[in-house]
Amino acid sequence: MARLLFDENLSESVAARIAPLVPDSEHVRRVLGVGVDDEHVWAYARSCGLTLVTLDEDFERLSVARGIPPKVVLLATHNARNAQLVALLVAKAPVIERFVADPESAVLILCTAD
């Protein structure tokens, strides 16, 4: 799977539990610190070739305004538990791979089924 950058709004435990599937992924808090603004996160993801995974719709707007890279995986699951987010990412791994490989796609929105 492509390298992912988990936004600060996602638990570091989500990134850790995905690590076996995506070993080169990173979490914003670990690489940029706490409270970093969206502009810095965007620039870091772009410069490192990472796909940003987030709950923050601001990154969808940035993608529309600026284009790719980076690509954005928007998790439209604001009340989901960490285990649900991990399950969603694991289940959608093939979809995420196809999205990252598609040179035209900028944003992938994933939702959990209730």
Residue frames as a rotation matrix with the C-alpha (Angstrom) as fourth column:
MET 1
0.579 0.815 0.000 0.00
0.815 -0.579 0.000 0.00
0.000 0.000 -1.000 0.00
ALA 2
0.211 -0.449 0.868 1.07
0.324 -0.806 -0.495 3.58
0.922 0.386 -0.025 -0.56
ARG 3
-0.699 -0.501 -0.510 2.75
0.666 -0.198 -0.719 5.49
0.259 -0.842 0.473 2.23
LEU 4
0.349 0.912 0.215 0.22
0.618 -0.397 0.678 7.30
0.704 -0.104 -0.702 4.39
LEU 5
-0.870 -0.437 0.230 0.38
0.117 -0.634 -0.764 10.35
0.480 -0.638 0.603 6.64
PHE 6
-0.015 0.870 -0.492 -2.21
0.904 0.223 0.365 10.19
0.428 -0.439 -0.790 9.41
ASP 7
-0.074 0.087 0.993 -3.48
-0.024 -0.996 0.086 13.62
0.997 -0.017 0.076 10.38
GLU 8
-0.899 -0.341 0.276 -3.37
-0.226 -0.178 -0.958 14.84
0.376 -0.923 0.083 13.96
ASN 9
-0.198 0.911 0.362 -7.13
-0.978 -0.207 -0.014 14.39
0.062 -0.356 0.932 14.27
LEU 10
0.626 0.303 -0.719 -6.65
-0.302 0.944 0.134 10.61
0.719 0.133 0.682 14.08
SER 11
0.832 -0.283 0.477 -5.32
-0.423 0.232 0.876 8.64
-0.358 -0.931 0.073 17.01
GLU 12
-0.119 -0.953 -0.278 -1.73
-0.993 0.122 0.007 7.47
0.028 0.277 -0.960 16.83
SER 13
-0.358 0.035 0.933 -3.11
-0.347 0.923 -0.168 4.04
-0.867 -0.384 -0.319 17.72
VAL 14
0.786 0.616 0.037 -4.87
-0.149 0.247 -0.957 3.91
-0.599 0.747 0.286 14.34
ALA 15
0.530 -0.676 -0.512 -1.56
-0.803 -0.207 -0.558 4.50
0.271 0.707 -0.653 12.59
ALA 16
-0.427 -0.731 0.532 0.16
-0.865 0.502 -0.005 1.91
-0.263 -0.462 -0.847 14.79
ARG 17
-0.010 0.502 0.865 -2.49
-0.169 0.852 -0.496 -0.71
-0.986 -0.151 0.076 14.08
ILE 18
0.938 0.298 -0.174 -2.23
-0.191 0.028 -0.981 -0.08
-0.288 0.954 0.084 10.34
ALA 19
0.248 -0.951 -0.182 1.58
-0.869 -0.302 0.391 -0.25
-0.427 0.061 -0.902 10.42
PRO 20
-0.260 -0.387 0.885 1.80
0.000 0.916 0.401 -3.97
-0.965 0.104 -0.239 9.50
LEU 21
0.473 0.538 0.698 -0.16
0.717 0.226 -0.660 -3.21
-0.512 0.812 -0.278 6.32
VAL 22
0.779 -0.191 0.598 1.54
0.280 -0.747 -0.603 0.13
0.561 0.637 -0.528 5.60
PRO 23
0.466 -0.607 -0.644 4.92
0.883 0.275 0.380 0.03
-0.054 -0.746 0.664 7.34
ASP 24
-0.571 -0.784 0.243 6.35
0.803 -0.595 -0.035 3.30
0.172 0.175 0.969 6.00
SER 25
0.293 0.773 0.563 3.42
0.511 -0.624 0.591 5.43
0.808 0.115 -0.578 7.12
GLU 26
-0.812 -0.580 -0.058 3.73
0.416 -0.506 -0.755 8.32
0.409 -0.638 0.653 9.54
HIS 27
0.322 0.868 -0.379 1.63
0.939 -0.240 0.247 10.28
0.123 -0.435 -0.892 12.00
VAL 28
0.432 -0.099 0.897 1.62
0.226 -0.950 -0.214 14.09
0.873 0.295 -0.388 12.02
ARG 29
0.948 -0.028 0.317 2.28
-0.304 -0.381 0.873 14.29
0.096 -0.924 -0.369 15.76
ARG 30
0.663 -0.725 0.185 5.41
0.474 0.599 0.645 12.17
-0.579 -0.340 0.741 15.46
VAL 31
-0.016 -0.725 0.688 6.94
1.000 -0.011 0.011 13.97
0.000 0.688 0.726 12.49
LEU 32
-0.224 -0.016 0.974 5.68
0.396 -0.915 0.076 17.56
0.890 0.403 0.212 12.84
GLY 33
-0.985 -0.132 -0.114 4.52
0.150 -0.314 -0.937 17.84
0.088 -0.940 0.329 16.44
VAL 34
-0.270 0.925 -0.267 1.24
0.921 0.167 -0.352 18.87
-0.281 -0.341 -0.897 18.03
GLY 35
0.351 0.585 -0.731 -0.93
0.420 -0.796 -0.436 21.70
-0.837 -0.154 -0.525 16.75
VAL 36
-0.761 -0.649 -0.002 0.68
0.249 -0.295 0.922 22.07
-0.599 0.702 0.386 13.34
ASP 37
-0.040 0.788 -0.614 -1.46
-0.542 -0.533 -0.650 24.03
-0.839 0.307 0.449 10.89
ASP 38
0.657 0.470 0.590 -2.94
0.177 0.664 -0.726 22.48
-0.733 0.581 0.353 7.78
GLU 39
0.848 -0.371 -0.377 -0.53
-0.521 -0.462 -0.718 24.33
0.092 0.805 -0.585 5.48
HIS 40
-0.139 -0.957 0.253 2.49
-0.977 0.174 0.121 22.64
-0.160 -0.230 -0.960 7.09
VAL 41
-0.040 0.212 0.976 0.82
-0.173 0.961 -0.216 19.22
-0.984 -0.177 -0.002 7.03
TRP 42
0.901 0.430 0.049 -0.05
0.006 0.101 -0.995 19.70
-0.433 0.897 0.089 3.35
ALA 43
0.557 -0.762 -0.330 3.50
-0.805 -0.398 -0.441 20.79
0.205 0.511 -0.835 2.48
TYR 44
-0.290 -0.678 0.676 5.04
-0.796 0.563 0.223 17.88
-0.531 -0.473 -0.703 4.39
ALA 45
0.285 0.480 0.830 2.78
0.071 0.853 -0.518 15.31
-0.956 0.206 0.209 2.72
ARG 46
0.972 0.089 -0.219 3.53
-0.192 -0.243 -0.951 16.83
-0.138 0.966 -0.219 -0.68
SER 47
0.311 -0.939 -0.149 7.30
-0.939 -0.279 -0.203 16.94
0.149 0.203 -0.968 -0.21
CYS 48
-0.485 -0.519 0.704 7.47
-0.690 0.721 0.055 13.37
-0.536 -0.459 -0.708 1.13
GLY 49
-0.635 0.272 -0.723 5.10
-0.573 0.462 0.677 11.79
0.518 0.844 -0.137 -1.39
LEU 50
-0.949 0.314 0.007 2.60
0.199 0.619 -0.760 10.76
-0.243 -0.720 -0.650 1.29
THR 51
-0.368 0.918 0.148 -1.13
0.219 -0.070 0.973 10.29
0.904 0.390 -0.175 0.96
LEU 52
-0.864 0.046 0.501 -2.89
-0.448 -0.524 -0.725 12.20
0.229 -0.851 0.473 3.71
VAL 53
-0.334 0.773 -0.540 -5.51
0.586 0.619 0.523 10.33
0.738 -0.142 -0.660 5.77
THR 54
-0.988 -0.039 0.149 -7.76
-0.063 -0.780 -0.623 12.68
0.140 -0.625 0.768 7.71
LEU 55
-0.239 0.949 -0.206 -11.16
0.945 0.178 -0.276 13.45
-0.225 -0.261 -0.939 9.21
ASP 56
-0.240 0.000 -0.971 -10.66
0.229 -0.972 -0.056 17.14
-0.943 -0.236 0.234 8.33
GLU 57
0.506 0.556 0.659 -12.69
0.769 0.056 -0.637 18.37
-0.391 0.829 -0.400 5.36
ASP 58
0.661 -0.348 -0.664 -10.35
-0.339 -0.929 0.150 21.36
-0.669 0.126 -0.732 5.07
PHE 59
-0.430 -0.879 0.205 -7.91
-0.211 0.318 0.924 19.07
-0.878 0.354 -0.323 3.27
GLU 60
-0.034 0.509 0.860 -10.56
0.872 0.435 -0.223 18.23
-0.488 0.743 -0.459 0.69
ARG 61
0.899 0.376 -0.223 -10.92
0.262 -0.872 -0.414 21.97
-0.350 0.313 -0.883 0.05
LEU 62
0.194 -0.915 -0.352 -7.13
-0.501 -0.402 0.767 22.38
-0.843 0.027 -0.537 -0.20
SER 63
-0.463 -0.354 0.813 -7.04
0.384 0.746 0.543 19.56
-0.799 0.564 -0.209 -2.72
VAL 64
0.459 0.708 0.537 -9.72
0.836 -0.139 -0.532 21.20
-0.302 0.693 -0.655 -4.85
ALA 65
0.906 -0.091 -0.413 -7.89
-0.115 -0.993 -0.032 24.53
-0.407 0.077 -0.910 -4.70
ARG 66
0.211 -0.958 -0.193 -4.33
-0.793 -0.283 0.539 23.24
-0.571 0.039 -0.820 -5.25
GLY 67
0.622 0.046 -0.782 -4.61
-0.614 0.648 -0.451 19.88
0.486 0.760 0.431 -6.92
ILE 68
0.940 -0.300 0.162 -2.32
0.145 0.781 0.607 16.94
-0.309 -0.547 0.778 -6.30
PRO 69
-0.119 0.012 -0.993 0.00
0.644 0.762 -0.068 15.99
0.756 -0.648 -0.098 -4.75
PRO 70
-0.946 -0.184 0.268 -0.74
-0.262 0.920 -0.292 15.11
-0.193 -0.346 -0.918 -2.05
LYS 71
-0.369 0.853 -0.370 -3.72
-0.021 0.390 0.921 12.88
0.929 0.348 -0.126 -2.43
VAL 72
-0.664 0.245 0.707 -6.29
-0.745 -0.303 -0.594 12.92
0.069 -0.921 0.384 0.39
VAL 73
-0.510 0.586 -0.630 -8.22
0.405 0.810 0.425 10.05
0.759 -0.038 -0.650 1.93
LEU 74
-0.595 0.416 0.687 -11.09
-0.695 -0.695 -0.181 11.67
0.403 -0.586 0.703 3.82
LEU 75
-0.812 0.337 -0.477 -12.70
0.482 0.847 -0.222 9.49
0.329 -0.411 -0.851 6.44
ALA 76
-0.443 0.757 0.480 -16.31
-0.537 -0.653 0.534 10.63
0.718 -0.021 0.696 6.68
THR 77
0.186 0.367 -0.911 -16.71
0.444 0.796 0.411 8.83
0.876 -0.481 -0.015 9.99
HIS 78
-0.178 -0.385 0.906 -16.52
-0.398 -0.814 -0.424 11.51
0.900 -0.436 -0.008 12.65
ASN 79
0.311 0.351 0.883 -18.02
-0.947 0.032 0.320 9.42
0.084 -0.936 0.342 15.45
ALA 80
0.713 -0.065 -0.698 -16.30
-0.132 0.966 -0.224 6.13
0.689 0.252 0.680 14.65
ARG 81
0.816 -0.490 0.308 -14.14
-0.242 0.195 0.951 4.38
-0.526 -0.850 0.041 17.22
ASN 82
-0.033 -0.944 -0.328 -10.50
-0.897 -0.116 0.426 3.68
-0.440 0.309 -0.843 16.45
ALA 83
-0.521 -0.132 0.843 -11.24
0.011 0.987 0.161 0.00
-0.853 0.093 -0.513 15.87
GLN 84
0.535 0.780 0.325 -13.86
0.427 0.082 -0.901 0.96
-0.729 0.621 -0.289 13.26
LEU 85
0.687 -0.355 -0.634 -11.41
-0.630 -0.726 -0.276 3.26
-0.362 0.590 -0.722 11.50
VAL 86
-0.436 -0.872 0.221 -8.76
-0.670 0.479 0.568 0.54
-0.601 0.099 -0.793 11.41
ALA 87
-0.226 0.433 0.873 -11.30
0.376 0.865 -0.332 -1.98
-0.899 0.253 -0.358 10.07
LEU 88
0.809 0.546 -0.217 -12.38
0.065 -0.450 -0.891 0.50
-0.585 0.706 -0.399 7.40
LEU 89
0.335 -0.770 -0.543 -8.81
-0.882 -0.458 0.106 1.19
-0.331 0.444 -0.833 6.28
VAL 90
-0.599 -0.532 0.599 -7.96
-0.340 0.846 0.410 -2.51
-0.725 0.042 -0.687 6.18
ALA 91
0.083 0.736 0.671 -11.15
0.485 0.559 -0.673 -3.39
-0.871 0.382 -0.311 4.27
LYS 92
0.930 0.338 -0.145 -10.61
0.082 -0.574 -0.815 -0.56
-0.359 0.746 -0.561 1.80
ALA 93
0.074 -0.994 -0.077 -6.88
-0.075 -0.082 0.994 -1.14
-0.994 -0.067 -0.081 1.29
PRO 94
-0.356 -0.224 0.907 -7.36
0.818 0.395 0.418 -2.27
-0.452 0.891 0.043 -2.35
VAL 95
0.649 0.651 0.393 -9.53
0.754 -0.617 -0.224 0.78
0.097 0.442 -0.892 -3.05
ILE 96
0.767 -0.443 -0.464 -6.91
-0.104 -0.800 0.591 3.06
-0.632 -0.405 -0.660 -1.50
GLU 97
-0.229 -0.894 0.386 -4.19
0.313 0.308 0.898 1.42
-0.922 0.326 0.210 -3.62
ARG 98
-0.062 0.283 0.957 -6.17
0.997 0.061 0.046 1.99
-0.046 0.957 -0.286 -6.84
PHE 99
0.903 0.418 -0.097 -6.88
0.423 -0.905 0.039 5.59
-0.072 -0.076 -0.995 -5.78
VAL 100
0.432 -0.819 -0.378 -3.21
-0.115 -0.466 0.877 6.33
-0.894 -0.336 -0.296 -5.12
ALA 101
-0.413 -0.625 0.662 -2.20
0.525 0.430 0.734 4.76
-0.744 0.651 0.150 -8.45
ASP 102
0.347 0.643 0.683 -4.74
0.937 -0.207 -0.281 6.81
-0.039 0.737 -0.675 -10.42
PRO 103
-0.662 -0.749 0.028 -2.96
0.749 -0.661 0.042 9.97
-0.013 0.049 0.999 -11.64
GLU 104
-0.493 0.549 0.675 -6.25
0.152 -0.710 0.688 11.86
0.856 0.442 0.267 -12.00
SER 105
0.475 0.764 -0.437 -7.80
0.535 0.144 0.832 11.20
0.698 -0.629 -0.341 -8.57
ALA 106
-0.340 -0.571 0.747 -7.26
-0.204 -0.731 -0.651 13.72
0.918 -0.373 0.132 -5.80
VAL 107
-0.530 0.256 0.809 -9.69
-0.848 -0.134 -0.513 12.85
-0.023 -0.957 0.288 -2.98
LEU 108
-0.492 0.411 -0.767 -11.11
0.096 0.902 0.422 9.53
0.865 0.134 -0.483 -1.82
ILE 109
-0.303 0.486 0.820 -13.99
-0.918 -0.379 -0.115 9.67
0.255 -0.787 0.561 0.65
LEU 110
-0.637 0.059 -0.769 -14.50
0.116 0.993 -0.020 6.58
0.762 -0.102 -0.639 2.79
CYS 111
-0.109 0.681 0.724 -17.51
-0.917 -0.351 0.192 5.98
0.385 -0.643 0.663 5.05
THR 112
-0.988 -0.077 0.137 -18.37
-0.133 0.877 -0.461 3.27
-0.085 -0.474 -0.876 7.52
ALA 113
-0.313 0.923 -0.224 -21.69
-0.087 0.207 0.975 1.50
0.946 0.324 0.015 7.27
ASP 114
-0.482 0.194 0.855 -23.80
-0.862 -0.279 -0.423 1.87
0.156 -0.940 0.302 10.39
